[in-house]
Amino acid sequence: MHRTFEITVPATATDALCPRLAELPEVIGLTLARGASQKPPGDVLTVHVLNRGGDEVLRRVRAAVPGEALSIVTSEVASFIVPAHHEAIDNDRDEAIWEEMESGLRHQGRVGVNYLLLMALGGLICAVGLVAEPVPQAVAFTAAAIIAPGFDPLAKVPLALVLRRGPLLWRGLRSALAGYAVLVLAAGLTFYGLVAAGETTAAALAANGEVQHLRHPGPMELLVSGAGAVAGVLMLAAFRRSFQAGPLIAPGPHSVRGAGGRSAGGGPAGAGRRRAGPFRPRLAVRARRRPAGVRPQAGAGASAAAHHVAVGAARTSDLAEL
């Protein structure tokens, strides 16, 4: 998305700053409202700029205005319709400015009630998934990865190192430690409750193949997890937060071991059913019984099959007409 900057500057800096911003080819529009801001007092510059020019606009504003007298509000723009700058708009890049990345991570990874509750719920769902069968196990791991906001605090660490911001680094580590401590505690209490209720046993947990993959990850698991972590950081830098579910799900080893006719536990498909116990999903299929003494007629099976094929074809035709 393109950017709009609403910049409040002292009236004494307006005349020198406006030409420096207007000369940038990445600036699509520039509007000046003198004396429009009451807090802080000053003039308001509205700058419509392409992504690749955002950093340069901020550099020029900071160079022209003292830090304490400056106020900037950033926002996304759905589109620019300016025929004179059509080629420049089409060639824009997908980049986020550092301030937007930091603000988004600060909001998502702040230690608060909502953050800790979501981490606890993610731990609860993950604990149930650890002793479930392959399919519900994969669903549980995927849901827990999306629900628990554990990625954002960790993403603060490389951002803080790049910006050389010690306080940001400390906040990221503190949020990660607090969040994952709550997640582990909630998962432990959930498993203890399941054992107390007779739903599972410690032996079932130890025998689950997915637990073995988590304890001893192989090259495939490490490769997928590493690629997911790098993809998540790149999506933050590109401000593609709408697609960030992919990197959150990727670190789960079930996405690697669950294919090819094998269960998520690494054994043959269906092996997990023998140890999952009460978490076994059942699919009931009713069979119509024949009355005693009644024999099936010759060719009845073929006739019934032909009938079902005909009915299915008719229904397909009706759907096609609709």
C-alpha positions in Angstrom: 0.0 0.0 0.0 1.1 3.6 -0.6 1.4 6.0 2.3 -0.1 9.3 3.5 1.8 11.4 6.0 0.0 14.1 8.0 2.9 16.2 9.2 2.5 19.1 11.7 5.4 21.5 11.7 6.0 25.0 13.2 5.0 27.8 10.9 8.6 29.0 10.7 9.7 25.7 9.0 6.9 25.4 6.4 8.2 27.6 3.6 11.6 25.9 3.6 10.2 22.3 3.9 7.5 22.4 1.2 9.8 22.8 -1.8 12.1 20.1 -0.6 9.2 17.6 -0.4 7.5 18.7 -3.6 10.7 18.1 -5.6 10.7 14.4 -4.8 9.4 12.3 -7.7 7.9 9.8 -5.2 5.6 12.5 -3.7 2.4 12.2 -5.6 0.5 15.0 -3.8 1.3 17.7 -1.3 -1.4 19.8 0.6 -0.7 22.7 2.9 -3.1 23.9 5.6 -1.6 26.9 7.4 -2.4 27.1 11.1 -4.7 24.1 10.9 -3.3 22.3 13.9 -4.2 23.3 17.4 -2.2 20.6 19.2 0.6 20.8 18.5 0.2 24.3 17.1 1.5 24.8 13.6 0.9 24.1 9.9 -0.3 20.7 8.6 1.3 19.1 5.5 -0.5 16.2 3.9 1.9 14.2 1.8 0.8 11.4 -0.5 3.9 9.4 -1.2 4.9 6.1 -2.8 6.4 3.4 -0.5 9.9 3.7 -1.9 9.9 7.5 -1.0 8.6 7.3 2.5 12.0 7.1 4.2 13.3 10.1 2.2 10.3 12.2 3.1 10.8 11.4 6.8 14.6 12.2 6.6 13.9 15.6 5.0 11.2 16.4 7.6 13.5 15.5 10.5 16.3 17.5 9.0 14.2 20.6 8.7 12.2 20.5 12.0 13.5 20.0 15.6 12.4 16.7 17.1 10.2 18.1 19.9 8.3 20.4 17.5 7.4 17.6 15.0 4.3 15.4 14.8 3.7 12.8 12.1 0.8 10.5 11.5 1.1 7.7 8.9 -1.7 5.8 7.2 -2.2 3.5 4.3 -3.8 4.5 1.0 -5.8 2.0 -1.0 -4.8 3.5 -4.4 -3.5 6.5 -6.2 -5.4 7.5 -9.4 -3.0 10.1 -11.0 -2.6 9.6 -14.8 0.5 11.8 -14.9 2.3 9.5 -12.4 0.9 6.2 -13.6 4.2 4.6 -14.4 5.8 5.6 -11.1 2.8 4.3 -9.2 2.9 0.9 -11.1 6.6 0.5 -10.2 6.2 1.1 -6.5 7.7 -1.3 -4.0 6.1 -3.3 -1.1 8.0 -1.9 1.8 7.0 -0.7 5.3 8.7 2.1 7.1 10.5 1.3 10.4 8.1 3.3 12.5 5.1 1.3 11.2 6.8 -2.0 11.9 7.7 -0.9 15.4 4.2 0.4 16.1 2.6 -2.8 14.9 4.8 -5.1 16.9 4.3 -2.9 20.0 0.6 -3.3 19.7 0.6 -7.0 19.0 3.3 -8.0 21.5 2.6 -5.8 24.6 2.3 -7.8 27.8 -1.4 -7.3 28.8 -4.4 -9.3 29.7 -5.5 -10.0 26.1 -2.0 -11.1 25.1 -1.6 -13.4 28.0 -5.1 -14.9 27.6 -4.4 -15.6 23.9 -1.1 -17.3 24.8 -2.9 -19.4 27.5 -5.6 -20.4 25.0 -3.0 -21.4 22.5 -1.3 -23.5 25.0 -4.6 -25.2 26.0 -5.4 -26.1 22.4 -1.8 -27.3 21.7 -1.9 -29.6 24.8 -5.1 -31.2 23.5 -3.5 -31.6 20.1 -0.5 -33.4 21.5 -2.6 -36.5 22.4 -5.1 -36.3 19.6 -5.1 -38.3 16.3 -3.3 -37.0 13.3 -6.0 -35.0 11.6 -7.4 -33.2 14.8 -3.8 -32.9 15.9 -2.9 -30.9 12.8 -6.0 -28.8 13.2 -5.1 -28.1 16.9 -1.5 -27.1 16.1 -2.6 -24.8 13.3 -5.2 -23.1 15.4 -2.8 -22.7 18.3 -0.2 -21.2 16.1 -2.6 -18.6 14.8 -4.3 -17.8 18.1 -1.2 -17.5 20.3 0.5 -14.2 19.5 4.0 -15.5 20.1 5.6 -14.4 16.9 5.5 -10.7 17.3 7.5 -10.4 20.5 10.3 -12.5 18.9 10.2 -10.4 15.8 11.0 -7.3 17.9 14.5 -8.8 18.6 15.9 -8.5 15.0 14.1 -5.1 14.6 15.7 -3.8 17.7 19.1 -5.0 16.6 18.7 -3.3 13.2 17.5 0.0 14.8 20.0 -0.3 17.7 17.2 0.2 20.2 18.0 -1.3 23.6 14.5 -0.6 25.1 12.8 -2.3 22.2 15.0 -5.4 22.5 14.2 -5.6 26.2 10.4 -5.3 25.6 10.5 -8.0 23.0 12.4 -10.4 25.2 10.2 -9.6 28.2 7.0 -10.2 26.2 8.3 -13.4 24.8 9.4 -14.8 28.2 6.1 -13.8 29.8 3.9 -15.1 27.0 5.6 -18.5 26.6 5.7 -19.0 30.3 1.9 -18.6 30.4 1.5 -20.8 27.3 3.6 -23.7 28.9 1.8 -23.3 32.2 -1.7 -23.4 30.6 -0.6 -26.5 28.5 0.6 -28.3 31.6 -2.5 -27.6 33.5 -4.7 -28.7 30.6 -2.8 -32.0 30.3 -3.0 -32.6 34.0 -6.8 -32.0 33.8 -7.1 -34.5 30.9 -5.2 -37.1 32.8 -7.3 -36.5 35.9 -10.5 -36.9 33.9 -9.3 -40.1 32.3 -9.2 -38.8 28.8 -5.5 -39.6 28.2 -2.4 -40.8 29.9 1.3 -39.8 30.2 2.2 -43.0 28.3 0.0 -41.8 25.4 1.7 -38.5 25.3 5.2 -40.1 25.4 4.2 -42.6 22.6 2.8 -39.9 20.3 5.1 -39.6 17.3 4.6 -35.8 17.1 6.1 -35.4 20.6 9.2 -37.3 19.4 9.5 -34.9 16.4 9.3 -31.9 18.8 11.9 -33.4 21.1 14.2 -34.4 18.3 13.5 -32.3 15.2 15.0 -33.5 12.0 16.4 -31.6 9.0 12.9 -31.2 7.4 11.4 -29.7 10.6 14.3 -27.3 11.0 14.2 -26.3 7.4 10.5 -25.5 7.5 10.7 -23.7 10.8 13.7 -21.6 9.6 11.9 -20.7 6.3 8.8 -19.8 8.2 10.7 -17.5 10.6 12.5 -15.7 7.7 9.2 -15.4 5.8 7.5 -13.8 8.8 10.2 -11.2 9.1 10.1 -10.4 5.4 6.3 -10.1 5.6 6.6 -7.6 8.4 9.2 -5.6 6.4 6.9 -5.7 3.4 3.8 -4.8 5.6 2.0 -7.9 4.4 0.4 -8.7 7.7 -2.8 -10.1 6.0 -0.8 -13.1 4.8 1.2 -13.8 8.0 -0.8 -16.9 8.9 1.5 -18.9 6.7 4.7 -18.2 8.6 2.9 -18.8 11.9 1.8 -22.3 10.7 5.0 -23.3 9.0 7.1 -24.0 12.1 4.7 -26.8 13.1 6.4 -30.2 12.2 3.0 -31.7 11.5 3.0 -29.9 8.2 6.1 -31.9 7.1 5.4 -35.3 8.6 1.7 -35.5 8.0 1.8 -36.2 4.2 2.5 -39.2 2.1 0.1 -41.7 3.7 1.7 -41.3 7.1 0.2 -40.1 10.3 1.4 -36.9 12.0 3.1 -39.1 14.5 5.4 -40.5 11.8 3.9 -44.0 11.7 1.5 -45.6 9.1 -1.7 -43.8 8.6 -4.2 -44.9 11.2 -1.6 -45.9 13.8 -2.5 -42.9 16.0 -5.9 -44.3 16.5 -4.6 -47.1 18.7 -3.2 -44.7 21.2 -5.2 -41.5 21.0 -8.1 -43.1 22.9 -11.1 -40.8 23.6 -9.9 -38.2 21.0 -10.7 -40.5 18.2 -13.1 -38.9 15.7 -15.7 -41.3 14.5 -17.6 -41.4 11.2 -20.7 -43.5 11.5 -22.0 -45.3 8.4 -25.3 -47.1 8.7 -25.9 -50.3 6.7 -29.4 -51.5 6.0 -30.0 -55.0 7.2 -31.9 -57.5 5.2 -34.7 -59.4 6.9 -33.8 -62.9 8.0 -34.3 -65.5 5.3 -34.3 -63.0 2.4 -31.5 -63.6 -0.2 -30.2 -60.9 -2.5 -31.3 -61.3 -6.1 -28.8 -62.0 -8.8 -27.5 -58.9 -10.3 -29.0 -56.7 -7.6 -25.6 -55.2 -6.7 -24.9 -54.2 -10.3 -28.5 -52.8 -10.7 -28.2 -50.7 -7.5 -24.8 -49.4 -8.6 -26.2 -48.4 -12.0 -29.1 -46.7 -10.3 -26.8 -44.7 -8.1 -24.7 -43.7 -11.0 -27.7 -42.5 -13.0 -29.0 -40.5 -10.0 -25.6 -38.9 -9.5 -25.4 -38.0 -13.2 -28.9 -36.4 -13.1 -28.0 -34.4 -10.0 -24.7 -33.2 -11.6 -26.7 -32.1 -14.7 -29.1 -30.2 -12.6 -26.3 -28.4 -10.8 -24.7 -27.5 -14.1 -27.9 -26.0 -15.3 -28.2 -24.0 -12.1 
